[in-house]
Amino acid sequence: MKIFEQPKQQEWASILARPVMDDTALRATVRTVLDDVRARGDEAIIEYTEKFDGVLLKDFAFDENELIEAEAALSHELKTAIQTAAENITTFHQAQLQAPSVIETMPGVRCWRKSVGIETVGIYIPGGTAPLFSTVLMLGIPAHLAGCKRIVLCSPPDKNGQLHPAIIYAAKLVGVTHIYKIGGVQAIAAMAYGTRTVPKVYKIFGPGNQYVTCAKQLVQMEGLAIDMPAGPSEVCVLADASANPDFVAADLLSQAEHGADSQVLLVSTDQAMIPRVLDAVAKQLESLPRKALAAKALEHSRAVYLPDVEEAIALVNAYAAEHLIIAKDNAAEVAAQIVNAGSVFIGHYSPESVGDYASGTNHTLPTNGFAHAYSGVSVDAFVKKITYQQLSQQGLNNIAETVRLMAEAEGLDAHARAVIIRRQHLEASS
C-alpha cells in the first residue's frame, strides 16, 4: 500500500482514483458473444459454455434431483448458517415493505402509490474463484418479498457440469424459480434476450467479472434495466488511535482477497496507526489461501494520514466507498456525518464481513464512487412504483379550472378539453 501523509485537497482526486483498464477490446469481445446468443440462442450458449467453462452441457437447466444431492453435500452446520443469514436478511428487508397510503390532495381528489413486483428478474451468481452463494440470499430474498413472479438464476458450472451445492440450496431456500448452469457473458445474454430454454427478464442483478460487468452495461444501453453500475469490490477504513491494528488489517484483507482489481483505503487520524496496520496486514496475508489476489489488490491500495478529523471525514465522503468501516470510539457520532457510502459499519466490533453474510443488510452495493448517487440493493430495486389517482365528480369540479388554465397556457388544448368536456357533461346532467 502506498502511504500519503497530510495530502492537500487538490491531491485527493488522484489519491482516491480507482484502478482503470482500457476496455475497448473487451467490449468488442463481449458484443460478439451477446449478438451470437441473441441470434442462435441455446446452441450458442452450449458452445460458449464448452469454450469458456470447459464442459459440454446439452441441458443447462436445473434438475430437481440436483437439489437432493446439494442438500446431502452440505454439512448441517453450513445449512444452519445459511438459514440464520436468510432469516436476518428477511427480517431487515421485510421492514421495507410499505402498504399504499391514499392521500386526498383536495376534496374529491385521491392519489396513492403502490409497489408492484417486476414480473421476471434475473440474478447472476459468480461461481469461479469464489462461489458467492451469499449473493443468492441477498438478491433472492428481496425479489421474493417484492412479489417477483419469476426469479431466474444463472451461475457458471464447474468442470463436472455442476453448480456449487450451496448455491442450489440457497436458491431453493429463498424461492428462486428457475436455475440455469450458465456463466459469463452468455448468461447475461440469455437473460437479456431470452432463448428457447431461458426466459427473458426485465432487470438483471448481481456481481461478476469484467466481462459480466461489461455485458450488463451493454444490454442496459439497449433498454434492459440492471441493478447499478458496478466495479471491483472496495472498502475504506477510517481509524484513530483507539483502533485495533489486527482488526483493521483483517478488514482490509477481507476486501483485498476478492480479486486483483479490488481496492482498499485506510484513512487514519493517528500517524502511528498506519505502520502498525501495515505490519498486521503483512503477517495476516501470509496465511491467506487467496494471498496472491490480495497482494495484487494491495499494490494499488492507499493509506492516508490526516490528523484533522473533519478533514478525514471529508476525504472519506469524497471517496464514497462501497463499504465504510469507522474504527473509532465515537464511531456513531462520525457515522452521522457520512453522506456518501454504500454501507457503513460502526465501531470496533462491526466488521464488513457481517454485512457480506448475515447481519441483514444487503451486500449488493454501489462501487467505483457511485455511492455519491446510488443506493445498495433493497426491496425497492425489485419493484416498480405505480401512481394512481381517482377523482369523484366533486373532485373533477374542484380541479378542472386549474388544469384548464395550465393546459391552455402551455398550448395543449386537448388536455384542457379533457376536463372541460367532463365538466360540461356534469353541468348538463345536474
N, C-alpha and C positions, 0 to 999 in steps of 0.2 A: 504494500500500500504506500502511496506517495503522501507525504506529510506537508501540510501548509500551515504556517503559523501567522495568525492575525492578518489574513489577506484583506486587501482593500475591496470595497464593494464592487468596484469595476472589474475585479478579477473573478468574481463569483461565477459568472456565466461559464467561463472556460473550466473552472474547477468542477462545477456541477454537471458538465456535459456528459451525456450517456455515450457508451460505445456506439459508433456509427459504422455501417457497412454499405458498400455500393451494391444495391440490389438490382441493377439493370439486367444482368444475365439471369439472375434468379427469377425475375418477373417474366422473362421470356419463356423459361422452362415451365414455370407454373401455368402460364397462359396456355401452353401447348397441351398440358395434361387436362386442364379444365375443359378446353374445347373438344378434346378427344372423348372424354367421358360424356359430355353433352351430346356428342354425335353418335357414339356407339354404346353407351350405357354399360350394362353388366359385363359385356365382353371386354371393354376397355379396363374395367375395374379388376377383372380376373388377371389380365395381362400385367397391369401395374403392380398388383399385389405380389405376383411372382417375381417381377423385376426388382421391386424395392424392399419387399419383406422376405423374399426368399422362400415362398411357399405357394404351391399351386392349389387354389381353393375353387372348386367348381360351384360350391354353395357356401356363400359367406354369411347367410342368415343364421341367427342363433338357434340352436337345437335345444329344446326343453330338457333333454337328457343331460345336457351340459350343466344345468343348474344343480342337479343331484350330485354330479361329480364335483362341482365347485364347492358346494356345502361340505362335502366329505373331505375335500382337500384342505379346508381351513381349520385351524385349531379352535377349540371352544373359546379360548381367551381372546383371539382376534375377532371372532364373530361378536362376542360380548362388547368389545371395544368399539366396533363399528356400530352396533346397536345404540350404545351410550352416546356416541357422537351424533348419530341420527336423531336421537331424542332431543339433545340440546339444540341442534340446528333447527329442528322442527319447532321447538318452543320459541326460539328467537324469531323465526320467520312467521310463525302463526300470528304473532302480535302485530305484524304489518298489515294484516287483512283489515279492511275497513268497510262497514256497511254504508250504502249510499245515504247521503244526508240531503233531504229535499229542502231547498231554500226558496221562500216566496220573496222575490226581489221587489215586487209591488203587488197590490191586491189583484189576485186572479192570474198572476204570472209565476209559475212554479218551475224551478230549474234544479237539476241534480246531475251528478256524475257517477258512473258505475264502471267498475273494473271488470273487464271480460278477458278471460284467458286466451292467449294466442293459440289457435287450434292445433297447430303442428309445429313443434320446435325440435331443433337438432342440438345434441351436445357431443362435443368431441373430447375424448379422453386419451391423452398420450399413454403409450404403453411401451416405450422404448427403454431408455436408461432408467426410468422410474415410472412404474405403472400407477398412475395417480387415481386410485380408487376413491380417495377422499374427495376428489372433484366430482365424482358421481353423486355423492351426498350433497355437495354444495350447489349443484345445478338441478339435480333431480327433485330434491325436496321442495324448493320454491316453485318449480314448474308444476309439480303435483298440487301444491297448495293453491296455486293461481288458477287451477282448473284447466290446464292444457290437456286436450283430449288425446293427442299422440305425442309421445316423448321418444324421439329417435336417437339412439346412441350408436356412435361409431368409434371403434378403437382398433389399432393395428394388431394382427395376430402374431404370435411367436413363430419360430421355425417349425413348430409342430401343428400350426394352424389353429392354435388355441388362444383364448384370452386369459389374462391373469384371473384366477378364481375369485379373488376379492372384488374385481370389477364386476363380474357377473353377480356375485352375491349382493353387493351394494345396489346394483341396478334393479334387481328384483325387489329388494327391500323397500326402495323408495318409489316404486311404481313406474319404472321405465317400461314402455310398451313395445318397443322394437329395438333389438340389439343386432348389430352387424359387425363382422370381423373385417373392417376396412380401415386403413390408416392413411395418413398423409394427405396430399392434395386430392387424391382420388376420393377420399371420404368427404371432403368439403364439396367437391363437385357433385357427388351422388346426392348429398342432402340439398344442395342449391338447385339442381336441375331436375332431380328425380330420375329413377330408372325403372325398369320392369320390376325390380325387387325392392328398391328403396324409395319410400315416399318423399316427395318434395316437401321441404319445410319452409316456414315463413321467417324464421330467425335462427341463427346459428350461434351457439355459445361454446366456450371452452378454450383452454390454452393450447399451445403447440409450438413446434419448432419454427424456424424462419420460413419454411415452405408453407406450413399450415397458416401461419400469420399472413403471409403474402396472399395466399388463396382467399382467405376471408376478406381481405381488403379489396381484392379484385371483384369478388362476387358482390360485395357491398356497392361498388361503383355501378353494378348492373341493376341495383334496386333491392337487393336482398338485405334484410336487417342483420346486424351482428351485435354481439353484446357490447363491445367497446374496442377502441384501438388498443393494440397490445404490443408489448415489447418484453425484453428479458426481465426476469424477476429481480427485485431490489429491496434493500432495507436501509434505513437510516437510524442510527442510534445517537440520541442526544444525552450525553453523560456529564456528570460533575464529579467532584471528589468523593461523593458518597457511593458511587457505582462500584460494583464488584467486577474487576477486570475479567475474571473467568466467565461470569455471566455474559458480559458484553461480547467477549470473544466467541462464545458459543452462539450468540445471536447472529453475529456477523457471518460465521461459517454456515449457519443453517440456511442462509440465502445463497452464499457463495457456492455451495455444493449443488445448487440447481443446474448450473451449467457454466461453461466458459465465458458466455456473454453476459452473465449476471453481474450486478454491481452492488457493492456495499459502501456505505458512507458513515464514518464516525465523526461526530461533531462534539467536541469537549470544551467545557469552560475551565477545565483543570489541565494544565500543561503536563503534569506528571502522569496523568491517566493514560495518555496516548502510548508511550512506550510500554507501560505495564500491560495494556490491552494487546499490543502487537506481540509481546513476548508470549502471552497466553494463546494468541492465535497460532503462533508458530508451533507451540507444544501440542495443541489440540489437533492441528492439521495433520500431524504425523500419523495419527491413529485412524484417520478417516478413510473408509473404503473408496470414497469419491475424491480422494486427495488431489488428483491431477486436475479435475474440473475446477475444484475450489481454488487451487493455486492459480489457475489461469484467470479466474474471476478477480482474484486479489490484485493481479498485475495492473488492472485499470480501475482499481478502487482508491478511495481517498480517506485521509484522516485530517481533520481541520481543527486547529486550536483557536478559539475566540474567547477571551476572558470575560467579555461583557455578555450577560445572559440574554438581554433583549436583542443584541446583535446576533447571537447564536440562534435564537428563535426565528429571527428574520431570515437567516440563511436556510434554516430547515423549511420554512414556508416557501422560500424561493425554489427549493429542490422539489417539493411536492412528491414525497416518497410514496411508493406503493404501501410499504409498511413503515411505521414510525414507532420506535421504542423510546420512551422517556425514562432513562435510568437516573432518576433524581429523587431525593427525599420529598421534595414538594412537587412531585410529578403531576398531580391533579391540577394544581394551580397553573402549571405550564401548559397542560393539555387544553385548558380553556382558551389559550392564546393561539392554538393551532387552527389554521384556516385552510391549509392545503395538505391533504394526506388521504390515502385510500383507507387505512385502518390504523388506529392509534392504540398502543399498548402502554399502559400507565403503571409505572413503578418497577421496582427491582424484581418482583415475582410475577411479571406478566410477559413471558417470552412470546415471541412471534409465532412459534410453533403451535401454541394452544389455539390461536386463531386459524392456523392452517388446518387443524384437525377437528377440534372438539368443543371449543368454548361456546359456539353457537353462531357467531358472526360468519359472514361469507368470506371465503378466501379468494374469490374471483374479483380482482381489484384493478384499478387503472394504474398503468406503469408509464415509464418514459415521460413523466411530467404531466400526464393527462389528468392527474388528480387536481390540477388547477380548475378543471371544469367538469370532470366526470365523477360519478359515484361508482361504488362497487355494485356487484350484482345483488339484487333483492327480489322479493316477490313482484315488485313493480316492473322489473325487467321482463317478466313473462306475461304481462297483461297489456291490453290497450285500454285507455280510459275514455269511455264514450260519454259525451254530454247529452242530456235530454232536456226538453222544455215542453211544458203543457200549459196552454192558455185557456181560460174559460172565456165566455162572451164578455164578462166584465173586464177580464184581463186584456183582451184584444182592444176594447174601447179605451182602456186606460193608457195603452202604449202606442196606439195607432198613429196619433198625431206626431209623436216623437220620431217614429220610424219614417212617416211620410216626409217630414221636413228634412231629415238627414239624407234620405234616398234621393229626393229631388235636388238637394244641394250638390250631391255627387253626380247628378245627371243620369241616375239609374231609375227611370220612370217605371219600369216593370216591377221593380222592388216596391216602389210606392203603391202601385196599383194592387199588389197582393194584399195589402192591408185596407186600402180604400174600398175595393170591391166587397170585401168581407164586411166592413163597417156599413156600407150602403145596404147590403143584404140584411143585416141586423136591424137597421133603421126601418127598412121596408116591411119587415115581418113583425115589428113591435106595435 
